[in-house]
Amino acid sequence: MMIVIGALLIAAGLLIVFGGRLPLKLGHLPGDIMIRGKNGAFYFPLATCILLSVLLSIILWLVRR
């Protein structure tokens, strides 16, 4: 279990480091909500949250099998 958690942490770190070079920009997907006003901005990455949730659910389902 510790090896799997370590591998996931390494994968997350690599995704953060090399995320800008990927064709799929996490955090800037269609479906992410961005509202800009005169005095501020509101950003909620809805599509990114859903995508990460699905991916983590699949990974955890595979680990439990």
KAKAQUI-V904968 format. One record per residue. N is the residue number from 0. PSI is psi in radians with two decimals (* if undefined). Layout:
# KAKAQUI-V904968
N:PSI + N:PSI
This chain:
# KAKAQUI-V904968
0:-0.68 + 1:-0.62 + 2:-0.72 + 3:-0.78 + 4:-0.72 + 5:-0.73 + 6:-0.66 + 7:-0.69 + 8:-0.68 + 9:-0.75 + 10:-0.71 + 11:-0.70 + 12:-0.73 + 13:-0.64 + 14:-0.67 + 15:-0.76 + 16:-0.81 + 17:0.20 + 18:-0.54 + 19:-0.35 + 20:-0.16 + 21:2.61 + 22:-0.42 + 23:1.91 + 24:1.82 + 25:2.37 + 26:-0.20 + 27:0.69 + 28:2.73 + 29:2.30 + 30:-0.24 + 31:2.41 + 32:2.20 + 33:2.04 + 34:2.10 + 35:2.29 + 36:-3.00 + 37:-0.64 + 38:0.06 + 39:-3.02 + 40:2.66 + 41:2.25 + 42:2.21 + 43:2.00 + 44:1.27 + 45:-0.90 + 46:-0.64 + 47:-0.73 + 48:-0.74 + 49:-0.77 + 50:-0.81 + 51:-0.65 + 52:-0.77 + 53:-0.80 + 54:-0.78 + 55:-0.63 + 56:-0.73 + 57:-0.76 + 58:-0.80 + 59:-0.60 + 60:-0.72 + 61:-0.66 + 62:-0.66 + 63:-0.42 + 64:*
